[in-house]
Amino acid sequence: MQHHRFVVFLVGFFAGTASAEEVQVAVAANFTAPMQAIAAAFEKDTGHKAQLAFGSSGKFYAQIKNGAPFQVLLSADDETPARLEQEGMTVSGKRFTYAIGRLALWSAKEGVVDGKGEILKRGGYAHLAIANPKLAPYGLAAIEVLKKLGLLEAAQPKFVQGENIAQTYQFVASGNAELGFVALSQVTRGGKLVSGSAWMVPGNLHAPIRQDAVLLANGKGNAAAGALMAYLRNDKAKAVIRAYGYDI
C-alpha cells in the first residue's frame, strides 16, 4: 500500500512540474522596475516563473555569444537582437518591439534641472552622468542629444560614465553627479516625476530608442519562454510598460 501511494505522489509531482516551467531572462537595466512587476503578474497568471538578470545590452550580447543560458533577451535597443538574429543565436521570426524608451535629464535635487534643459547650455554643473554609449543605448541617445544641441565638447570633460543605465541612475541619486541622462522610466510613475527635477528630453533630439525582445535559441521549446514573449504583448503588460514612462 505504501509503495502504491509513493508512485501516485511521484506521478502527481511530475505532472505539476511539466506544466509550469522557468525562463531565464536577460533584461536591459532601464527596464528593471516594469519587468519585476510584469514577471510577478506573469507568474500569477500563467504559473510559469521568470528568472530575471539585469544589465547592459552590450554585456548581455557578449554573454549570450559566450554561451550564457538565457532564453529571452529584452534589449534596450533593436540592433543587439537583430545582430543575434543574423548570427543564428535566436529563434527567427519572434523578434518584436516591446517598448520605446524615453530619455530624461535628471537631478536628485529639486530646482537643479529646468523643464527645458537650459542647465546644459549654462554649464553650471561639475559632473554629468551618462551610460557607456558603447554598451548602453540610452548612453548613445544622450550623446546624440548633446551633439544636436552643439554641447558635446563642452560637456565631455564633465562626464561620469556608468556601465549601464542603472549605475548611471545611482551616480545621480547618490549626488556623485549633480545631473545625468537616465531613462524616463527610472524617475517617473504614471507620468509624474517621483523626486528631484528633470527635463523630459524631446524624442526628436535622438533616434528612437526601440527596445526589442527576442526569443534566444536556448528558449526554443521552452513553454515559459514562449508564454513570456506572448505575455509581453498583452494589454496587462502594455499598461505596466506605459505606466513606467515608455511608449508602445
ROKOL-334680 format. One record per residue: x, y, z of N, C-alpha, C, O, CB in turn. Coordinates in steps of 0.2 Angstrom, whole numbers, plus 2048, in hexadecimal, padded with zeros to 3 digits. Glycine has a CB too. Layout:
N
XYZXYZXYZXYZXYZ ...
This chain:
248
8047FA80080080080080480680080380B7FC7FB800806 80980680480E80C80581180D7FE8128137FC81380B80A 8148087FB8178087F481280C7EF8158107EB8198017F2 80C80A7EF80780C7EA8068147EB8068177E68008087EB 8068167F280581D7F380B8217F180A8277EE80481E7FA 81181E7F18178227EF8178237E88198297E581D81E7F1 81581E7E481481F7DD8108247DB8118287D68128187D9 80A8247DE8058297DC8088307DE8068357DA7FE8287E0 80B8317E380E8377E581383A7DF81383F7DD8118377EC 8178357DD81C8377D88198397D281B83E7CF8218317D7 8148357D08118377C980D83E7CA80E8427C580B8327C8 80A83F7D08078467D180D84B7D180B8517CE8048467D8 81284A7D481884F7D481A8517CD81B8567CB81E84C7D8 81B84B7C981E84D7C28198507BE81A8547B98208467BF 81284F7BF80D8527BB80D8597BD80C85D7B880684E7BD 80E85B7C380E8627C58148667C281386B7C080E8627CD 81A8637C28208667C08208677B882386B7B58268637C2 81C8627B581C8627AD8198687AA81B86B7A581985C7AB 81486B7AE8108707AB8138777AD81287B7A98088707AE 8168777B381987E7B482087E7B48248797B78178807BC 8238827AF82A8827AE82D8887B082A88D7B282C8817A7 8348897B083888F7B183B8917AB83D88E7A783D88D7B7 83B8987AB83F89B7A58448A07A88438A47AC83A89F7A0 84A89F7A58508A47A78508AA7A28508A979C8578A07A6 84F8B07A584E8B67A18538BB7A28548BD7A88478B97A3 8568BD79D85B8C379E8588C979C8558CA7978618C2798 8588CE7A18548D47A08588DA7A185C8DB7A584E8D47A6 8578DE79C85B8E579C8598E97A28548E97A58598E9796 85F8EC7A585E8EF7AC8588F47AC8558F57B18658F27AD 8578F87A78528FD7A784B8FA7A88478FD7AB8529017A1 84A8F37A78448F07A78438EC7AE83E8E87AE8438EC7A1 8478ED7B38478E97B98408EA7BC83D8E47BE84C8EC7BE 83E8F07BE8388F07C28328ED7BE82E8EA7C18368F77C4 8308F07B882A8ED7B582B8E57B48268E27B482A8F07AE 8318E37B38318DB7B28308D77B882D8D27B88388DA7AF 8328DA7BE8318D77C48298D67C58278D17C78348DB7CA 8268DC7C381E8DC7C481B8D77BF8168D37C181C8E37C3 81E8D77B981B8D27B481C8CB7B68188C77B581E8D47AD 8228CA7B88248C37BA8208C07BF81E8BA7BF82B8C27BC 81E8C47C481A8C27CA8138C17C78108BC7C98198C87CF 8108C57C38098C47C08098BE7BB8058BA7BB8078CA7BC 80F8BD7B88108B77B38108B07B780C8AC7B58178B77AF 8138B07BD8138AA7C180C8A97C380A8A37C48188AB7C7 8098AE7C68028AD7C87FD8AB7C37F98A67C58008B47CB 7FE8AD7BD7F98AC7B87FA8A57B47F58A27B27F98B27B3 8018A37B480289E7B08058987B48058927B18078A07AA 8088997BA80B8947BE8128937BC8168907C080888D7BC 8148967B681B8967B481F89B7B881D8A07BA81C8977AD 82689A7B982A89E7BD82F8A17B883389E7B482E89B7C3 8308A87B98368AB7B583B8AD7BA83A8B17BE8338B27B1 8418AA7B98478AC7BC84B8B27B984D8B17B384C8A67BD 84B8B87BC84D8BE7B98558BF7BA8578BF7C08498C37BA 8598C17B585F8C47B685F8CB7B385D8CC7AD8658BF7B3 8628D07B68628D77B48698D97B286E8D87B585F8DB7B9 86A8DD7AC8708DF7AB8708E37A486B8E57A28758DA7AA 8768E57A18768E879B8758E47958778DE79587D8EC79A 8728E67908718E278A8778E07878788DA78486D8E6785 87C8E47878838E27848868DC7888898D87858888E8784 8868DC78E8888D77928858D07918888CB7918888D979A 87E8D179187A8CB79087C8C878987C8C27888728CD790 87D8CC78487F8C977D8858C577E8858BF77B8808CF778 88A8C87818908C478288F8BD7868928B87848958C8786 88B8BE78B8898B878F8868B278B8878AC78C8858BA796 8818B578787D8B07838818AD77E8818A777D8778B4780 8868B177B88B8AE77688F8A97798918A477688F8B3773 8918AA7808958A578489189F78789489C78B8998A9789 88B89E78588789978788389978E88189479188C893788 8828A079087E8A179687789E79587489E78F87D8A8798 87489B79A86E89779986789B79886289879A86D89279E 8678A17968618A579685D8A279085F8A078B8638AC794 8568A37918528A078C84E8A678984B8A578384D89C78F 84D8AC78C84A8B278984E8B878B8518B87908438B378C 84F8BC7868538C278784E8C878684B8C97818598C3782 84D8CD78B84A8D378A84F8D878A8528DA78F8458D4790 8518DA7848568DF7838548E678484E8E87848598DE77C 8598EB7848578F27858588F577E8578FB77D85C8F5789 8598F17798598F37728568EE76D8548E976F8608F5770 8568F07668548EB76285A8E875E8598E275B84F8EE75D 8608EB75F8668E875B8698E275E86B8DD75A86B8EE75B 8698E176586C8DB7688688D576686B8D076486C8DC76F 8618D576785D8CF76585E8CE75D85E8C875B8568D0766 85E8D375985F8D27528668CF7508668CA74C85E8D974E 86B8D17548718CE7538718C67558748C27518778D2757 86E8C575B86E8BE75D86A8BA75886C8B475786B8BE764 8658BD7558618B97508658B774A8658B274785B8BD74E 8698BC74886D8BB7428728B67438748B273E8708C2740 8748B574987A8B174B8778AA74D87A8A574F87E8B3751 8708A974C86D8A274D86C8A075486C89B75687189D74A 86C8A675986C8A47608658A57638638A47698708A9764 8608A675E8598A77608548A275D85689F7588578AE75F 84E8A275F84989E75B8468A47568438A875984389B760 8478A37508458A874B83D8A974B8398A574C8478A6744 83C8AF7498358B17498318B374F82B8B47508318AC745 8358B37558328B475C8348BB75E8318BD7648348AF760 8388BF75B83A8C575D8348CB75D8318CB7578408C875A 8338CF76282F8D47618318DA7668348D976B8278D2763 82E8E076582F8E676982A8E676F8248E776E82F8EC765 82D8E57758288E577B8278EB77E8238ED78282B8E0780 82C8F077D82C8F77808308FC77C8358FA77982E8F7787 82E90277C83290777983490C77F83090F78282E90B774 83B90C78083D90F78683E91778583E91A78084490D787 83D91A78B83E92278B84392479084592079583792578E 84792978E84D92B79284B93179684793579485292D78D 84E93279C84D9387A085493A7A38589367A48489367A6 8549417A385A9447A78579457AE8529487AF85C94A7A3 85B9427B38589427BA85D9447BF8639427BE85593B7BB 85A9477C485F9487CA85A9467D08549467D08609507CB 85E9437D585A9417DB8589477DF8549467E485F93C7DF 85B94D7DE8599537E28539567DE8549577D885F9577E3 84F9597E184A95D7DE84D9647DC8519677DF84495F7E3 84A9677D684C96D7D485396E7D18559737CF84C9727DA 8569687CF85D9687CC85C9687C485E96C7C18619627CE 8589637C28569627BB8509667B984B9647BC85695B7B9 85096A7B584A96E7B284696A7AD8499657AA84C9757B0 84096B7AC83C9687A783E9687A083B96579C83596A7A8 84396C79E84596C79784D96A79684F96B791844973795 85096879C85796679B85C96B79A86196A798857961796 85A97179C85E97779B86597779F86A97A79D85B97E79D 8649737A486A9727A987096F7A58769717A686996D7AE 86F96B79F87496979B87896E79787E96E797871964796 87497379587797979287B97E79788098079587297D78E 87897F79D87B9837A28819807A48869837A68769847A7 8819797A58879767A78899767AE88F9757B088D9787A3 8849787B28869797BA8869737BD8829727C288197E7BD 88996E7BB8899677BF8909647BE8949667B98849627BC 8929607C389995D7C38999567BF89E9547BC89C95D7CA 8949527C089494B7BE88D94A7BA88894C7BD8959467C3 88D9477B58889447B188893D7B088D93A7AC8879487AA 8849397B38849327B288192F7AC87B9327AA88092E7B8 88492B7A88819287A28839207A288891E7A588392B79B 87F91C79F88091579E88591479988591879487A91179D 88A90F79988F90E79488B90D78D88890878C893907796 88D91278988991278288B90C77E88890A77988B91877E 89190878089390277C88F8FC77E88E8F877A89A90177D 88C8FC7848888F77878818F878887D8F378788B8F478D 87F8FE78987890078B87590578687890A785878903792 87090378386C90777E86A90E78186A91277D86690377C 86890E78886691478A86C91978B86C91F78A863913792 87291678C87891A78B87A91D78487C92378487E91678E 87891978087991B779874921777876926774878915774 86E92077986992577886B92C77B86A93177986292377B 86E92B78187093178587693578187593B78187392F78C 87A93177E87F93477A87C93877487E93D77288592F777 87793477187493776B87093E76D87194376986E932768 86D93E77386A94477586F94A77686E94F77386694377C 87594877987A94E77A87D95077487E95677388094B77F 87E94B76F88094D76887B95276587D957762881947764 87595076587095476286F95B76586E960761869951762 87095C76B87096276E87796676E87796C77086E961776 87C96376B88296676A88696777088A96B77188196D767 88596277588896377C88C95D77E88F95D783882963781 88E95877989295277B89995477D89B95178289294E775 89C95977A8A395A77C8A395D7838A895C7868A695F776 89E96278489E96578A89D96079089F96179689996B78A 89895B78F89695779489B95179589B94F79B88F954792 89F94F7908A39497908A89497978A894479A8A794878A 8AB94E7988B094E79E8AC94D7A58AF94B7AA8B495479E 8A694E7A58A294D7AB89E9467AC89B9457B089C9527AB 89F9427A789C93B7A789E9377AC8A49367AE89D9387A0 8999347AF89A92E7B48979287B18919297B08989307BC 89A9237AF89791E7AB8959187AF8999157B289C91C7A5 88F9167AE88C9107B188D90A7AC88C90B7A68859117B4 88E9047AF88E8FE7AA8878FD7A78878FB7A18908F87AE 8828FE7AB87B8FE7A88779037AB8799077AF8788F67A9 8719037A986C9097AB86B9087B286990E7B58669097A7 86B9027B586A9027BC86F9057C186E9087C58698FA7BE 8759047BE87B9077C287B90E7C187D9127C58829047BF 8799107BB8799187B987491B7BE8759207C18779197B2 86E9187BF86991A7C386C91B7CA86B9207CE8639167C3 8709167CD8729167D387791C7D487791F7DA87690F7D5 87B91D7CF8809237D087C92A7D187E92E7D58849247C9 87692A7CE8729317CF86E9307D686E9357DA86D9327C9 86B92A7D786792A7DD86C92B7E486992D7E88649237DE 8729297E38779297E987A9307EA87D9327EF87C9247E9 8799347E487C93B7E488393B7E28869417E287B93E7EB 8869367E088C9367DD88D93A7D689293C7D488F92E7DC 88793A7D388693E7CD8809437CE87B9407D088693A7C6 8819497CD87B94D7CE87594C7CA86F94C7CC87D9557CD 87794A7C48719487BF8749437BA87A9417BA86F94E7BB 86F9407B787193A7B286B9387AD86693A7AF8739347B6 86D9357A88689337A386692C7A586A9277A586B93379C 86092B7A785E9247A98579237A58559277A185C9257B1 85591D7A684E91B7A384991E7A784991E7AD84D9137A3 8449217A383E9247A683B9207AB8389227B08399277A0 83B9197A98379147AD83A9137B48379117B983890D7AA 8419167B58449157BC84291B7C084291A7C684B9157BB 83F9207BE83D9267C28369287C283492D7C584292C7C0 8329247BE82B9267BE8279207BF82991A7BE8299297B7 8219217C281B91C7C381591F7C18139247C381B9197CA 81291C7BC80B91E7B980C9257B78079297B780691E7BF 8119277B481292D7B08149337B58159397B380C92F7AD 8159317BC8179377C081E9357C382092F7C48129377C6 82293B7C482993A7C68299387CE82593B7D282D9417C6 82D9337CF82D9307D68319347DB82E9357E182F9297D6 8369377D983A93B7DD83F93F7D984093E7D383F9377E2 8429447DC8479497D984494D7D483E94F7D484C9447D6 84894F7CE8469537C98489507C284D94D7C284995A7CA 8449517BD84694E7B78449527B183F9567B18439477B7 8479507AB8459527A484494C7A084894879F84B9577A1 83D94B79E83C94679A83E94779383B94C79083494479A 84394479184694578B84294478583F93E78484D94178A 84194978083C94877B83F94277684594277583B94E776 83B93E77483D93877084093A76984493676683793476E 83F94076784294276084A94476184D94575C83E94875D 84C94476785394576885893F76885E94076885494976F 85593976785993376685592E76284F92F76285B93076D 85892976085592475C85092076185291F76785A91F759 84B91D75F84691A76384A91476784D910764840917760 84991476E84C90E77184790877184390777684D910779 84790576C8428FF76B8458F976E84B8F776D8428FD763 8428F67738448F17778418EA77583B8EA7768438F277F 8458E67728428E076F8438DA7748488D97788468DE769 83E8D577483F8CF7788408CA77283E8CA76D8388CD77B 8448C57748458BF7708468B97738488B877984C8C076C 8438B37708438AD77384A8AA77184B8A976B83D8A8771 84E8A87768558A577485589E77285089A77485A8A777A 85A89B76F85A89476D85989077385688A772861893769 85C89277985B88E77F85488D78185288878585F891785 84F89277F84889278184488E77D83E88D77E846899782 84688B77784288777383F88177684387D77984688576C 83988177683587B77983487C780831877784839875778 83688178383588378A82E88678B82D88C78883B88778E 82988378E82388678F82288C79281F89179081E881792 82688D79782689479B82989979782789F79782B8937A1 82E89879283189D78E82C89F78982B8A578883789A78B 82989B78682389C78181E8A078481B8A578182189677E 81C89E78A8168A178E8188A87908148AD78F81489D794 81E8AA7928218B07938218B578D81E8BB78E8288B0797 8238B27888238B778281C8B978081B8BE77E8268B377C 8178B47818108B677F80D8BB78580A8BF78380C8B077F 80F8BA78B80D8BE79080F8C579080B8C979180F8BB797 8158C678D8178CD78D8138D17888138D778881F8CD78A 80F8CE78380B8D177F8048D27818008D577D80C8CE778 8028CF7877FB8D07897FA8D778C7FF8DA78E7F98CA78D 7F38D878D7F28DF78F7F48E07967F68E67987EA8E078F 7F48DB79B7F68DC7A17FE8DE7A28008E37A57F68D57A5 8028DB79E8098DD79D80A8E479A80E8E879D80D8D7799 8068E57958078EB7928058F17978088F77968028EC78C 8008F079B7FE8F57A08048F77A58058FC7A67F78F37A4 8078F17A780D8F27AB8128F67A88158FB7AA8108EB7AE 8148F47A18198F779D8188FF79D81C90379D81A8F4797 81190179B80F90879A81090B7A18129117A1808908798 80E9087A680E90B7AD81590D7AF8169127B380B9077B2 81A90A7AC82190B7AE8249107A982A9107A98259057AE 8209137A58239197A182691779A82A91A79782891C7A5 82491179882690F79182091078C81A91078E828907791 82291078681D91078181C90977E82190577F81E91577B 81790777B8169007788179017718168FC76D80F8FD77A 
